[in-house]
Amino acid sequence: MTISKKLAALSLAVSLSLFSVTPAVMAAKAVPKDVNYLLGMYYGSGSVFLLREDKGTLQIVYPSSSEEKKFSMANIFPLKKVRFDSYTLYEEGPLVTMEAPVHFERDTDGNGIACKIGGKRFARNFFPGEGNKVFRVEITGDYQSLKDAAPRADMPAKLQQGTAGKLVRIRSVIPNVKFDLRYAGNNNIFGVPLYNAGEAFAEAETAAALKKASDLLAAKGYGLLVWEAYRPWYVSKLASDLLPKDKKGMMPAPDKGEDRNTGRVVDVSLYDLATGEAVPMISDFDEVSVRQFPDFSGGTEQQRFLRDMLVSVMTECGFTQGKEEWWHFTLGDTKGWQHLNIPYGQIM
């Protein structure tokens, strides 16, 4: 029986506890770079599996798919290291006992590009941000013309109803906050800046709650890194206008507005207070892959720990995590709040 058939034959359910790490436990250690470069999705022989790290051990999570969020029905197969890039997969159960050699192939940059299991070869499919692969949409229309026209567009009257939030500079509330405003530069899904700003803003209550989160994180050795916060309506319209027709569903239509326009939403990550450097998280911002899901169980134990710690702290401070993106947090309910269209340069 081939290794792929043996894997498919196993039907033992794995407890969800194996797929999560709670912030109550001690932070996991970073894995060596050579091991981290192997982690990801592998495809071959009609099968897909996820390679992750947990408690210092490489694990195959099977079956998997590129759309799976929790892998709750998958089985875990630990790998025992023999020597560099060579392992043994061993599993003993009531139905099947199996053992097979596992060997990884790398590219010249050290990235794992293939995994051989018992004679079967599985090629790696890189996530955006891995192996020099970057997700970009092919923007539609003339970028500069659309960017120049966006601030002159009229926001629908229905979006201007409700409570108008008071916008404040996040840095004025959290002095040690760091910014990596992706849409103010080229490092985003469009490859072009949507606006010009050197700092982020939020509704006053939201900034205050974010300050509480910052204080709790500081006690753990981390600071807040803001990827995005308040977004004027015209910037949302520009983003929608730039999306190609088959990608319009990636964000709400301009006539509906988006929650970021209220100022009560933040997209945040972590940086190390000791070094000032951004913490390598389980995925990049706006990566558009399975790794962005809050329950994604791949990556390393440390990455899952840090993501879940951030979620725990933000939740304690009144935020609700988004269902699709681990970095997206909303304070309370944005219903009843006005969608604002104040340019960044006009915020006092």
N, C-alpha and C positions, 0 to 999 in steps of 0.2 A: 504494500500500500504506500503511495507517495506521501510526502510530508504534508502537501496541501490537502489531500483527502483525509489524513489523520487529524489535521487541524479542524476540518469541517465536521468530522465525526464526533468531536467532543461537544457535549451539550450541557456541561455543568455550568449553572448560572453563577455569576460572581457578584458578591454583595457590593452595593453601591459604596460602602465604606472604603473599599479598596481604591475607589476612584477619587477620593476627596482628602484634603488635608485641612484640618481646622486650625484657626489662628491660636487656639489654646495651647498647642504644642510648641516646643522650641523650634525656632527657625532652622530650616534645613540648610546644609552647607552647599555651596556652589559646586557643580560638577566640573571636572577637568574639561578644558576646551576641546580636546580630541574626542571626548565622549559626547559632548553637547553637539558637535558637528555631525553626529550620526542620527540624531533624533528627528523623527518626521514620519511621513506617509510613504509606504512602499507598495508597488503594484506588480502583479504578474500572475500568470496561469489562472486568470479569472478571479483572483483573490486580492484583497486589500488588507493591510494591517498597519497599525500604528506602533511605532517604536518610541518608548518613553523611558524616563529614569525615575526610580523610586527607592529611597533609602540606600543609595549607592549601587543599585542593581539595574541593569538594563532589562526592560520587559517588553514583550510583544503583546499587544492588545488586539485580539482577533475574534470575530470579524470586525472590520471597521469600514467606514466609507467617508468620502470627502464632504458629505453633508451631515454626518452624525454629530450630535452635540454632546451626549453624555456617555456613549458606548456602554449603556447599562446592561445590554444583553451579551456583551463580549466576554471572552475568557482571557485570563492573563497567563503568559508563559514566561517565567524568568529565565534569563540567560546567564550561564556560568562562564566566566572568562577563563580562557586557556592561555592566550597570549595576545599581543596587540592585534586588534581587529578579528580575532578568532575566538569563538565562543561555542558552548554546547547548549542546545535546547533539550531539556529533560522534563517530562511530565508523566506522573504516575496517577492513574485514576481507576475507578471501577470498570470503565469500558475499554480504555486503551492505555497502554504504557508506551511511551515513545521517547526516543533519543536521536538527535540529529546534529551534525556539525553546522555551525553558522559562521559565515565569513563576510566581512564588509569590504567593499571597494570604495576608494576615494578619488576625487579629482585633484588637480595640482594645488588647489587652495585648501585641501584637507577636508572638504565636505564629503560626507558619505553619499555615494551616487547609486549604489546597488547593494543588495543583501542576498547572499546565496544560502539557501537552507536545504540541506540534503539533496543537492543536485538541481534544485529549482532556483532560478534567478529572478529577483524582484527589484525592479528599477524604482528609484526614488522620484517622487513628484514633489518638487520644492514648493513650499508656501511662499507667498509674496514676502519679500524681505530676506529670504534665504537664498544662498547660492547666487547672489547678484541678480536675483529675480525681483522685479518691482512691478506692482499692479498700477496700471494707468488706464484711464478711459480715453478714447479718441474724442476730443472735444468737437462739438458741432458749432457751426457759425464762425464769425470773425471774433476772436477773443477780445481784442482791444476795443472794437466797436461795442460789443455787449458789455464790457466792463465800464466804458464811459457812459453808456445809456442807463445802466442799472440804478444809479442814485436818483435819476429823474423819474423813475417809474412811480406810479400812484399805487400805494398799498390799499387793498380792498377795505371799505369802511367797516365791514363786519369784524375785521381783525383788530380794529381800534377800540372795541368795546371792552369794558371791564376795568379792573384795577391796574393802574399804571405803576409799574415797579420803579423805585428810585435806583438808578444805576450808580455804582461806586467802583473806584479802582481797587482791584483785588489786592494790589501791593500796599495800598494805604491801610488795609485791615490785617494783612499777613505779610510783614516786611521780608521774611525769608523765603517767600514763594519764588519759584523759578518758572519761566515761560519757555515753551517750545511751540510757538504758534505756527502750526504747519500750513495753514491756509493764508498766512501772511508772507509765505515764501513759495518755493518751488517743490518742496518735499511733501507732496500730497497727491491724491489720485488724479488730479488734472495736470500736474506738472507745471502749473503757473500760479501766481498769487491771486487770491480773490479780493484782498484788501491790503491796506497799508496800516500796520499798527505794531507798536513795540511792547504792548502790555494788554492784559485782558480785563474785562469788566463783568460785574454780576449785580443782580438785584441785591439790595442791602441785607435783607434777611438771609439770603443765600450766602453772601460773603461772610456774615457772622457765623453761620453754621459751618462754613468751610474753615473758619478760624478755629473752631472747636476741634474739627478733624485734624487740622495741622498741629495743634497742641498735643493731641493724643498720639499722633504719629511721631512727633519729636521725642516723646518719651521712649519710643522704640528705636530711635536712631534714624528716622526718615523724615524727609520734607516733601511737600506737594509740588509736583510738576504739572503745570496746566497746559494742555494741548489746545483747548478752546473753551470759551465760556459764552457770554452774550454775543449773539450774531444779529446785526441789523437785518430787517426784512429784505432790503435790497440786495444784500450779499447772498441771502438764501435764494432769491430770484436769479441772481447771476449764476449760482451753482446749478440750479435747475435748467437754466437756458443752455449751459455748456454741456450738459449730459446728452449723449446721443439718444435717439428715440428708444432703442432697446434697453436703455439703462435709466429711463426716467423714474422708474419705480424705486430707485435707490433712496429717494428722499421725497417728502411731501410736495405737492404742486404748490406754486406760489400763492394761489387763491386760498389755500388752506393754511398757509404759514407753517412754521415748525416750532417746536417747544423752545429751541434755543433763542428765538426772538423775544421771549419773555424775560430773559435774564436769570431764570431760576434753574438753569441746567449748566453743568460743568462736565468737561471731559478731562479727566486727571489721571496721572500716574505718580511714580515715586522717584525721588533722588536720595542718595546717601548723604546724610548731614556731615559725615566725617570727611568725605572726599569731594562733595559737591557734584558728583557725577550721577547722571541718570541711571536708574537701576534697570538691568535687562529684564523685561517682563515677558510674559508668556506669548505675547504677540506685539506687533507694532500697532500704532494708531491707524485706524481706517484701513486695516490690512485686507479686508474682504476675503476672509478664509474661515475655516472651521475653528481656528485658534481664537477668534474674537469672541466666541460664545462664552458666557459666564461659567458654564459647567464643563468646558472642554477639559478633558482629563489627560492630555498629552503633556509634552514639555518635560520639565524637571520638577522634582518635589519642591525645590526652592521657589521656582516660578509660580507654582500653584499656591504655595504658602503665602507668598507676597501678594498675589492677586486677591486671595481670600481674606488676608489681613486688611487690605485696603477696603474691601467691601464691608467687612465687619465694622471698621471704624466709621466709614461714611454712613452706614445704616444706623449706628449708634447716635450719630449727629443729625438724624432726621432725613437723610437722603434715601431714595429708592434707586436701585440699580436697574439699568435698561435690560430688556430681555435678549437683545441681540449683541450688545457690546459691553464687555466687562468694564470699560473705562467711563461709561456714560451714566451720570447720576443726576436725578431730579429732586429738588426740594419740594415736598408736598405734591399738590396737584396743580398743574399749569392752567387748568380750566378756570375761567373767570379772571385771568390775567391778560392784559393787553399785549398784543404783539407790537414791539417797538421798532422804530425805523430811524433811530438816532445814529448818525455816523460816529465812528470812534473819536474823531477829532473834535466833536462838539460836546462830548461828555465832560462835565465839570469835575 
